[in-house]
Amino acid sequence: MRWLARVYFRLRGWRYEGGLPPSPKYVVIGAPHTSNWDFVLLLAATSHFGIAAKVIGKHTLVKGPFGNLMRRLGIIPIERDSAQGLVGQMVDVFATVDALALVLAPEGTRGAEPYWHSGFYHIAVAAGVPVVLAKVDAASKTAVIGPEVELTGSVTTDMDRIRDFYAGAIGINSGGESTVRLREEDEPDGGSDDLIGR
């Protein structure tokens, strides 16, 4: 399915830039997320570079007659009511595998919002894995798998590096881009807190 998307966007004039990240385990964050097509483009880019991308889904998706297919398509089942929460469950998954490329859209919605969701940040810090930056830019028709970022736990410092990468990127639905900012940055001590201890 992803190879079909890859071919389709190639025929539409899109280019893929970047490469396979060096680390075996990481969180890929993709933005902007102004339409479903932005995310499909990012998945096509991961396929182009041989990244075995996984995404989070409800645990019920991997049950029943289509369960095995859903797992093969890259669904990692998560129980929303688990006492561990999303972060804890994903940290456990990272701890039990030798390789994992978890793809998340931190905007969490296709409309412009003042903050990104910080789950990607907390997962990466708690699991001790880097974040790989990925973006779509409709102006240049490029889908980019960018650099790895080793998070320090200092939110503002880390987010400044992330903001630099996404500056000027335009989604397929121009104007729907969210602000590249975490709510923690506007908390009294959020920008300097060491989130590793949280």
Buried (B, 14 or more C-beta within 10 A) or exposed (E): EBEEBBEEBEEEEBBBBBEEBEEEBBBBBBBBBBBEBBBBBBBBBBBBBEBEBBBBBEBEBBEEEEBEEBBEBBBBBBEEEEEEBBBBBBBEBBEEEEEBBBBBBBBBEBEBBEBBBBBBBBBBBBBEBBBBBBBBBBEBEBBBBBBBBEBEBBBBEBBEBBEEBBEEBBBBBEEBBBEBBBEBBEEEEBBEBEBEEE
